[in-house]
Amino acid sequence: MTDAQPIASLLRDTTGDASLRTWRIDDAPALLSAWTDPDVARWNGVPPEPSIELATKWLTGASRQTTASPSIDIVLVDDNDQVLGEVGFVIDRQRQVAEVGFWVGAAHRRHGVGSRLLAAARQLAPQLELERAFAISEAENEAAIALLGACGWPEVATTTSKRRAFLLPTPSPT
Ligand SMILES: CC(C)(COP(=O)(O)OP(=O)(O)OC[C@H]1O[C@@H](n2cnc3c(N)ncnc32)[C@H](O)[C@@H]1OP(=O)(O)O)[C@@H](O)C(=O)NCCC(=O)NCCS
């Protein structure tokens, strides 16, 4: 594997009034707010007893992530540096396979944030030395499935009717 690099060095801003960055410890209130959002709690893995202390601890780890870490998480922020949403990879390094997870803050949905997060994952993935990456959604999560379809992630077969899987496409041309 090539030398680990800080994630921040790989993030290029996308466009306009929002930009990508890594998590920082002072984002704890934003992370706690996401953990306590009913939709994020329902569809993403969140701690059973979220607290500002737990969010701070989690962010201490996240702020040190590199391309060699087992988890890599990035956020899209607005021009006031407020977190709009997150996309992350959980990586099985032996198999070079990753699962991509994502959420958008309730107040920011249906404004293209999710699409930008998935585009960011698509641009970042080649630098993580992955064979493949998938997003896996509960079959009932209509918003996530619609987003993945709208962003052109092809669906692949699963062994269960409860979850649907979508393959991360190759990077879009820059
Ligand atoms: C799923 C989620 C990330 C979508 O984020 P978003 O920022 O609202 O998505 P976008 O605005 O980029 O949507 C792009 C397109 O996806 C589709 N889409 C997104 N949300 C949708 C919804 N609730 N219903 C139907 N289609 C939807 C639409 O085609 C949309 O385009 P349009 O707004 O022009 O119609 C957001 O609803 C969310 O955070 N949900 C809770 C957490 C979650 O489900 N995470 C995924 C776990 S697998």
Ligand as a Chemical Component Dictionary entry (heavy atoms), coordinates in Angstrom:
data_LIG
# 
_chem_comp.id                   LIG 
_chem_comp.type                 NON-POLYMER 
_chem_comp.pdbx_formal_charge   0 
_chem_comp.three_letter_code    LIG 
# 
loop_
_chem_comp_atom.comp_id 
_chem_comp_atom.atom_id 
_chem_comp_atom.alt_atom_id 
_chem_comp_atom.type_symbol 
_chem_comp_atom.charge 
_chem_comp_atom.model_Cartn_x 
_chem_comp_atom.model_Cartn_y 
_chem_comp_atom.model_Cartn_z 
_chem_comp_atom.pdbx_ordinal 
LIG C1  C1  C 0 -31.127 10.093 1.561  1  
LIG C2  C2  C 0 -30.606 11.497 1.761  2  
LIG C3  C3  C 0 -29.105 11.432 2.063  3  
LIG C4  C4  C 0 -30.846 12.335 0.498  4  
LIG O1  O1  O 0 -30.105 13.540 0.571  5  
LIG P1  P1  P 0 -30.569 14.863 -0.200 6  
LIG O2  O2  O 0 -29.552 15.912 0.061  7  
LIG O3  O3  O 0 -31.963 15.194 0.166  8  
LIG O4  O4  O 0 -30.512 14.403 -1.723 9  
LIG P2  P2  P 0 -30.501 15.356 -3.011 10 
LIG O5  O5  O 0 -31.131 16.675 -2.685 11 
LIG O6  O6  O 0 -29.121 15.377 -3.561 12 
LIG O7  O7  O 0 -31.475 14.542 -4.000 13 
LIG C5  C5  C 0 -31.117 14.197 -5.329 14 
LIG C6  C6  C 0 -32.239 13.407 -5.940 15 
LIG O8  O8  O 0 -32.434 12.172 -5.220 16 
LIG C7  C7  C 0 -33.838 11.872 -5.178 17 
LIG N1  N1  N 0 -34.341 11.981 -3.799 18 
LIG C8  C8  C 0 -33.685 12.430 -2.710 19 
LIG N2  N2  N 0 -34.466 12.383 -1.612 20 
LIG C9  C9  C 0 -35.659 11.898 -2.029 21 
LIG C10 C10 C 0 -36.876 11.618 -1.346 22 
LIG N3  N3  N 0 -37.050 11.848 -0.020 23 
LIG N4  N4  N 0 -37.898 11.103 -2.089 24 
LIG C11 C11 C 0 -37.766 10.873 -3.409 25 
LIG N5  N5  N 0 -36.625 11.133 -4.122 26 
LIG C12 C12 C 0 -35.593 11.635 -3.423 27 
LIG C13 C13 C 0 -34.509 12.907 -6.061 28 
LIG O9  O9  O 0 -34.455 12.410 -7.396 29 
LIG C14 C14 C 0 -33.574 14.088 -5.900 30 
LIG O10 O10 O 0 -33.654 15.021 -6.953 31 
LIG P3  P3  P 0 -34.779 16.205 -6.875 32 
LIG O11 O11 O 0 -34.700 16.807 -5.506 33 
LIG O12 O12 O 0 -34.332 17.144 -7.965 34 
LIG O13 O13 O 0 -36.090 15.529 -7.131 35 
LIG C15 C15 C 0 -31.357 12.211 2.933  36 
LIG O14 O14 O 0 -32.736 12.086 2.730  37 
LIG C16 C16 C 0 -31.017 11.647 4.295  38 
LIG O15 O15 O 0 -30.022 12.054 4.921  39 
LIG N6  N6  N 0 -31.841 10.706 4.804  40 
LIG C17 C17 C 0 -31.638 10.167 6.159  41 
LIG C18 C18 C 0 -30.368 9.337  6.292  42 
LIG C19 C19 C 0 -30.286 8.227  5.230  43 
LIG O16 O16 O 0 -31.261 7.681  4.781  44 
LIG N7  N7  N 0 -29.031 7.882  4.889  45 
LIG C20 C20 C 0 -28.760 6.842  3.915  46 
LIG C21 C21 C 0 -28.572 5.504  4.597  47 
LIG S1  S1  S 0 -28.344 4.206  3.387  48 
# 
loop_
_chem_comp_bond.comp_id 
_chem_comp_bond.atom_id_1 
_chem_comp_bond.atom_id_2 
_chem_comp_bond.value_order 
_chem_comp_bond.pdbx_ordinal 
LIG C1  C2  SING 1  
LIG C2  C3  SING 2  
LIG C2  C4  SING 3  
LIG C2  C15 SING 4  
LIG C4  O1  SING 5  
LIG O1  P1  SING 6  
LIG P1  O2  DOUB 7  
LIG P1  O3  SING 8  
LIG P1  O4  SING 9  
LIG O4  P2  SING 10 
LIG P2  O5  DOUB 11 
LIG P2  O6  SING 12 
LIG P2  O7  SING 13 
LIG O7  C5  SING 14 
LIG C5  C6  SING 15 
LIG C6  O8  SING 16 
LIG C6  C14 SING 17 
LIG O8  C7  SING 18 
LIG C7  N1  SING 19 
LIG C7  C13 SING 20 
LIG N1  C8  SING 21 
LIG N1  C12 SING 22 
LIG C8  N2  DOUB 23 
LIG N2  C9  SING 24 
LIG C9  C10 SING 25 
LIG C9  C12 DOUB 26 
LIG C10 N3  SING 27 
LIG C10 N4  DOUB 28 
LIG N4  C11 SING 29 
LIG C11 N5  DOUB 30 
LIG N5  C12 SING 31 
LIG C13 O9  SING 32 
LIG C13 C14 SING 33 
LIG C14 O10 SING 34 
LIG O10 P3  SING 35 
LIG P3  O11 DOUB 36 
LIG P3  O12 SING 37 
LIG P3  O13 SING 38 
LIG C15 O14 SING 39 
LIG C15 C16 SING 40 
LIG C16 O15 DOUB 41 
LIG C16 N6  SING 42 
LIG N6  C17 SING 43 
LIG C17 C18 SING 44 
LIG C18 C19 SING 45 
LIG C19 O16 DOUB 46 
LIG C19 N7  SING 47 
LIG N7  C20 SING 48 
LIG C20 C21 SING 49 
LIG C21 S1  SING 50 
# 
